[in-house]
Amino acid sequence: MTLIGTDHSTSTRTAPTAPGALPLLGHWPRFGRRPYRFLSTLSAVGPVVRVRIPGYDTYVVTDPELVREAFVALSDQGMMIERAEALLGEGVTVLQGQRHRRERRMIAPAFAKARIARYAEVMTRLGAQRAESWRAGQVLAVNEQMHDLALRTVAGALFTGELGAETAEHIHRLLPPVMTLLSRRVTRPAWIDRLPLPGNRRFDALVAEMKAATGAIITAYRAELAADPDLDHGDLLDTLLKARDENGDALTDSQVHDELINFLVGGTEAIGATLAWVFHELAVNPEVERALHAELDAVLENGRAAEFTDLARLDVTKRVVLETLRKYSPWLTVRHVPETYVLGGVEIPSGSMLFVCPVAVHRDPAIHPDPLRFDPDRWLPDRMAELSRGAHIPFGMGARQCPGNIFALTEIALQVATLGARWRLRPMPGIPVRETVIGALVHPQRLPMQVEARRP
């Protein structure tokens, strides 16, 4: 069977191949050294471009309309995401086909609006605690501060109560080293994972310890729910344990664990990096910073912490968040092509990998004029109406759109507002801020900033 995209013409053409391939190695040296910078050059080659990576038949989509089509039509992610199964297990991020659809429907109640409002209480409380802990004149590693805040927030939304706090602290200790080791594994040949290397043994031990920690709290929650079926902890774990599919079947303990780990990873890395980039961009764009502070002073009386009900009036804040997500988004999203597919008139063979580089789409001047300029007004309603739906994809699209996207947008807006109402962060002179790829995200390599009080 042949899958056909929106181009229903009978003739197809071959995708152009990206220039600069080397014998045997193809484009791997350029892709492996600076992946998103290499992918960012391909829109000049064509809307669908073939890239030679040894062992893979790879095509890169650069046109936003074709990106949208591919994201909607294709949902399997193929072998690259499968490399992350050692940590993510069979969570919704990794599952394919019918199992992915079943589990996605089951976890949907965890991100309903009423639940997000409950999680927002955690976001507000931890944002306020972080603001209270800072002191004028203090120099902070803002990237580390925001990663820590994001991890504590998602853990606080997952687990409540005394046992939840203990579990969250345990996970907080384990997740950074396990993520560092995972990022190394997914970019190297799979056979290396099976060798008795110190890094492999350390990774396996950390994953086992993480599973033991979540297993203990899952067992405790199940016992409490058995004693009182009406009990509601108000957290993500409670929602997962009560989830049922169309046949009335629940998630197993192993499935619940895998979903918890997926939430922890997804809710830490992306949110932490985005929070850090927000404060960098505010510091180097004083007009945007002034507009944000004027809004916060008007909405948050006397610099109080932002709450869920404030979001409706935090328009500038939300636009700042959207613009940050445009400029600093994932560098790679992968789709597996199970059968021959025609995309934009280009025939893509079965078994191929389809790459989309969101940050390249977001920084393409043909899509977003003057793309390196930080301009939150791009997200005013009249200007948004002019954009293709595939022009802004920080959370993906289609069946694989991140289920926690509203959680992420809510957290980033509330915590930017809460911290920004109290403090201004100033860049350190003479220290350049460089981008670096960690996992699938573009992070600041170092981000030291000095805290400056906005009010007594």
Secondary structure, DSSP 8 states (H G I E B T S, - for coil): --EE-S---S--B---B-S--BTTTBTHHHHHHSHHHHHTTGGGT-SEEEEEETTEEEEEE--HHHHHHHHHH----HHHHHTTHHHHTTSTTT--HHHHHHHHHHHGGGGSHHHHHHHHHHHHHHHHHHHHH--TT-EEEHHHHHHHHHHHHHHHHH--HHHHHHHHHHHHHHHHHHHHHHHHHTTS-GGGGGS--HHHHHHHHHHHHHHHHHHHHHHHHHHHHHH-TT----SHHHHHHH---TTS----HHHHHHHHHHHHHHHHHHHHHHHHHHHHHHHH-HHHHHHHHHHHHHHSGGG----GGGGGG-HHHHHHHHHHHHHS--S-EEEE--S-EEETTEEE-TT-EEEE-HHHHHT-TTTSSSTTS--GGGGSHHHHTTS-GGG--TT--GGGS-TTHHHHHHHHHHHHHHHHHHEEEEE-TT----EEEETTEEEES--EEEEEES--
